Amino acid sequence: MGSSGWSYYTPYKEDIAEALQDLRQRVFEEGEYQKFWLFEEVSDEIFDELDELEESDWHQSNQKLVETFAHILERKHIYTELPQAPQTIDELLERNGPDGTHSILDIDHIASQPENGAAVPLPEAKLLEYFGTDKPTRAMVEKVAAEYSIDAFLDKWQATFIIIYHDSLPSEIFFSGSSGD
């Protein structure tokens, strides 16, 4: 499948690590991640049928795609009901295994230098290169993120963050990275 790029905005907190954990919890609760755990009991035959899905089916919302998978699984009598969803982020990560979640959930801490599982601040030189300031607004970040891969200097399983300013005060944090196999 390969890795997936992703990005998120979250309210600013002085403690960036706490803001990251709040964001991870929100993403987990909203279910906005890959649900590989659905296939714990599934044989390869189900993947043959999934391969037959129209290309457009793969671009459905995450919830719609899960419903499509559930319908196929029920029709094939693989599940009469879906397995219980993971109850914690740690359980999700364990059940998804090395494929990860293809989301911010794969990033669990803040670091000063790039490392797997970590978000690092966008280097000041990159802030100035992209935005012309070390205090970008959300509009600036949205524009640059639409044109460039802000996290291109990182490997997969890593992320960067940018503090966003409104009226010269920190207002949000933008996280961007890629993860998953």
URUR-V960052 format. One record per residue. N is the residue number from 1. RES is the residue in one letter. SS is DSSP state (H for helix, E for strand, - for the rest). OMEGA is omega in whole degrees, -180 to 180 (NA if undefined). D_FIRST is the distance of its C-alpha to the first C-alpha in Angstrom with 2 decimals. Layout:
# URUR-V960052
n:N res:RES ss:SS omega:OMEGA d_first:D_FIRST
n:N res:RES ss:SS omega:OMEGA d_first:D_FIRST
This chain:
# URUR-V960052
n:1 res:M ss:- omega:-178 d_first:0.00
n:2 res:G ss:- omega:-179 d_first:3.80
n:3 res:S ss:- omega:178 d_first:6.82
n:4 res:S ss:E omega:172 d_first:8.77
n:5 res:G ss:E omega:-178 d_first:12.43
n:6 res:W ss:E omega:175 d_first:15.05
n:7 res:S ss:E omega:-176 d_first:18.84
n:8 res:Y ss:E omega:169 d_first:21.68
n:9 res:Y ss:E omega:177 d_first:25.46
n:10 res:T ss:E omega:179 d_first:27.61
n:11 res:P ss:E omega:-180 d_first:31.39
n:12 res:Y ss:- omega:168 d_first:32.97
n:13 res:K ss:- omega:178 d_first:34.30
n:14 res:E ss:- omega:177 d_first:36.17
n:15 res:D ss:- omega:-176 d_first:34.24
n:16 res:I ss:H omega:179 d_first:30.75
n:17 res:A ss:H omega:178 d_first:29.42
n:18 res:E ss:H omega:178 d_first:30.87
n:19 res:A ss:H omega:177 d_first:29.38
n:20 res:L ss:H omega:-179 d_first:25.90
n:21 res:Q ss:H omega:176 d_first:26.50
n:22 res:D ss:H omega:178 d_first:27.90
n:23 res:L ss:H omega:179 d_first:24.87
n:24 res:R ss:H omega:-180 d_first:22.53
n:25 res:Q ss:H omega:179 d_first:24.87
n:26 res:R ss:H omega:180 d_first:24.92
n:27 res:V ss:H omega:178 d_first:21.13
n:28 res:F ss:H omega:-178 d_first:21.15
n:29 res:E ss:H omega:179 d_first:24.12
n:30 res:E ss:H omega:178 d_first:22.71
n:31 res:G ss:- omega:-178 d_first:19.52
n:32 res:E ss:- omega:-180 d_first:17.36
n:33 res:Y ss:- omega:178 d_first:14.24
n:34 res:Q ss:- omega:-175 d_first:11.33
n:35 res:K ss:- omega:-179 d_first:13.30
n:36 res:F ss:H omega:179 d_first:11.61
n:37 res:W ss:H omega:177 d_first:15.26
n:38 res:L ss:H omega:-173 d_first:16.00
n:39 res:F ss:H omega:-179 d_first:14.70
n:40 res:E ss:- omega:-175 d_first:16.91
n:41 res:E ss:- omega:-170 d_first:19.36
n:42 res:V ss:- omega:177 d_first:17.33
n:43 res:S ss:- omega:-178 d_first:17.59
n:44 res:D ss:H omega:-177 d_first:15.39
n:45 res:E ss:H omega:180 d_first:17.66
n:46 res:I ss:H omega:-179 d_first:16.23
n:47 res:F ss:H omega:175 d_first:12.83
n:48 res:D ss:H omega:179 d_first:15.04
n:49 res:E ss:H omega:178 d_first:16.54
n:50 res:L ss:H omega:178 d_first:13.47
n:51 res:D ss:H omega:-178 d_first:12.51
n:52 res:E ss:- omega:179 d_first:16.00
n:53 res:L ss:- omega:175 d_first:15.58
n:54 res:E ss:- omega:177 d_first:16.69
n:55 res:E ss:H omega:-179 d_first:14.46
n:56 res:S ss:H omega:179 d_first:16.58
n:57 res:D ss:H omega:-179 d_first:15.75
n:58 res:W ss:H omega:-180 d_first:12.21
n:59 res:H ss:H omega:177 d_first:14.13
n:60 res:Q ss:- omega:174 d_first:16.46
n:61 res:S ss:- omega:-180 d_first:17.40
n:62 res:N ss:H omega:-179 d_first:15.66
n:63 res:Q ss:H omega:180 d_first:18.84
n:64 res:K ss:H omega:179 d_first:19.07
n:65 res:L ss:H omega:177 d_first:15.61
n:66 res:V ss:H omega:178 d_first:16.69
n:67 res:E ss:H omega:177 d_first:19.96
n:68 res:T ss:H omega:178 d_first:18.50
n:69 res:F ss:H omega:-179 d_first:16.62
n:70 res:A ss:H omega:179 d_first:19.90
n:71 res:H ss:H omega:178 d_first:21.93
n:72 res:I ss:H omega:-179 d_first:20.12
n:73 res:L ss:H omega:179 d_first:20.37
n:74 res:E ss:H omega:-179 d_first:24.03
n:75 res:R ss:H omega:179 d_first:24.87
n:76 res:K ss:- omega:-179 d_first:23.61
n:77 res:H ss:- omega:176 d_first:25.74
n:78 res:I ss:- omega:176 d_first:22.99
n:79 res:Y ss:- omega:169 d_first:23.97
n:80 res:T ss:- omega:171 d_first:27.18
n:81 res:E ss:- omega:-178 d_first:25.91
n:82 res:L ss:- omega:175 d_first:22.73
n:83 res:P ss:- omega:179 d_first:22.65
n:84 res:Q ss:- omega:179 d_first:24.14
n:85 res:A ss:- omega:175 d_first:21.91
n:86 res:P ss:- omega:-177 d_first:21.90
n:87 res:Q ss:- omega:179 d_first:25.13
n:88 res:T ss:- omega:176 d_first:24.32
n:89 res:I ss:H omega:180 d_first:21.65
n:90 res:D ss:H omega:178 d_first:22.13
n:91 res:E ss:H omega:177 d_first:21.74
n:92 res:L ss:H omega:-179 d_first:18.48
n:93 res:L ss:H omega:178 d_first:17.09
n:94 res:E ss:H omega:-177 d_first:18.49
n:95 res:R ss:H omega:177 d_first:17.18
n:96 res:N ss:H omega:176 d_first:13.54
n:97 res:G ss:H omega:-174 d_first:13.93
n:98 res:P ss:H omega:177 d_first:11.92
n:99 res:D ss:H omega:-178 d_first:8.74
n:100 res:G ss:- omega:-178 d_first:11.21
n:101 res:T ss:- omega:-177 d_first:11.89
n:102 res:H ss:- omega:-178 d_first:10.34
n:103 res:S ss:- omega:177 d_first:14.07
n:104 res:I ss:H omega:179 d_first:17.43
n:105 res:L ss:H omega:179 d_first:17.71
n:106 res:D ss:H omega:179 d_first:15.94
n:107 res:I ss:- omega:-172 d_first:18.95
n:108 res:D ss:- omega:179 d_first:22.12
n:109 res:H ss:E omega:177 d_first:24.87
n:110 res:I ss:E omega:178 d_first:26.61
n:111 res:A ss:- omega:178 d_first:27.50
n:112 res:S ss:- omega:178 d_first:29.66
n:113 res:Q ss:- omega:-180 d_first:27.48
n:114 res:P ss:- omega:175 d_first:23.68
n:115 res:E ss:- omega:-179 d_first:22.22
n:116 res:N ss:- omega:178 d_first:19.14
n:117 res:G ss:- omega:-175 d_first:19.24
n:118 res:A ss:E omega:169 d_first:21.92
n:119 res:A ss:E omega:180 d_first:22.88
n:120 res:V ss:E omega:176 d_first:25.54
n:121 res:P ss:E omega:173 d_first:27.99
n:122 res:L ss:- omega:-178 d_first:27.43
n:123 res:P ss:- omega:-177 d_first:30.00
n:124 res:E ss:H omega:178 d_first:33.28
n:125 res:A ss:H omega:178 d_first:33.24
n:126 res:K ss:H omega:176 d_first:29.99
n:127 res:L ss:H omega:-179 d_first:31.57
n:128 res:L ss:H omega:178 d_first:34.57
n:129 res:E ss:H omega:-177 d_first:32.65
n:130 res:Y ss:H omega:-169 d_first:30.51
n:131 res:F ss:H omega:-177 d_first:33.13
n:132 res:G ss:- omega:-180 d_first:36.50
n:133 res:T ss:- omega:175 d_first:37.13
n:134 res:D ss:- omega:179 d_first:36.02
n:135 res:K ss:- omega:-177 d_first:36.34
n:136 res:P ss:- omega:174 d_first:33.99
n:137 res:T ss:- omega:178 d_first:34.19
n:138 res:R ss:H omega:179 d_first:31.38
n:139 res:A ss:H omega:178 d_first:32.08
n:140 res:M ss:H omega:-179 d_first:31.70
n:141 res:V ss:H omega:179 d_first:28.35
n:142 res:E ss:H omega:-179 d_first:27.04
n:143 res:K ss:H omega:-178 d_first:28.31
n:144 res:V ss:H omega:-180 d_first:26.90
n:145 res:A ss:H omega:178 d_first:23.46
n:146 res:A ss:H omega:-177 d_first:23.33
n:147 res:E ss:H omega:-173 d_first:24.30
n:148 res:Y ss:- omega:171 d_first:22.73
n:149 res:S ss:- omega:-176 d_first:19.90
n:150 res:I ss:- omega:-177 d_first:22.23
n:151 res:D ss:- omega:-176 d_first:20.01
n:152 res:A ss:- omega:-179 d_first:19.40
n:153 res:F ss:- omega:-177 d_first:21.66
n:154 res:L ss:- omega:171 d_first:19.36
n:155 res:D ss:- omega:174 d_first:16.53
n:156 res:K ss:- omega:-174 d_first:13.38
n:157 res:W ss:- omega:178 d_first:14.56
n:158 res:Q ss:E omega:-179 d_first:17.70
n:159 res:A ss:E omega:173 d_first:19.44
n:160 res:T ss:E omega:176 d_first:22.70
n:161 res:F ss:E omega:179 d_first:25.27
n:162 res:I ss:E omega:173 d_first:28.17
n:163 res:I ss:E omega:-178 d_first:31.30
n:164 res:I ss:E omega:-176 d_first:32.30
n:165 res:Y ss:E omega:173 d_first:36.02
n:166 res:H ss:E omega:-177 d_first:38.19
n:167 res:D ss:- omega:178 d_first:41.90
n:168 res:S ss:- omega:178 d_first:41.51
n:169 res:L ss:E omega:177 d_first:40.26
n:170 res:P ss:E omega:-178 d_first:36.80
n:171 res:S ss:E omega:-178 d_first:35.26
n:172 res:E ss:E omega:173 d_first:31.49
n:173 res:I ss:E omega:177 d_first:28.66
n:174 res:F ss:E omega:176 d_first:25.54
n:175 res:F ss:E omega:179 d_first:22.43
n:176 res:S ss:E omega:179 d_first:19.52
n:177 res:G ss:E omega:176 d_first:16.61
n:178 res:S ss:E omega:179 d_first:12.91
n:179 res:S ss:E omega:178 d_first:11.10
n:180 res:G ss:- omega:175 d_first:8.28
n:181 res:D ss:- omega:NA d_first:6.04
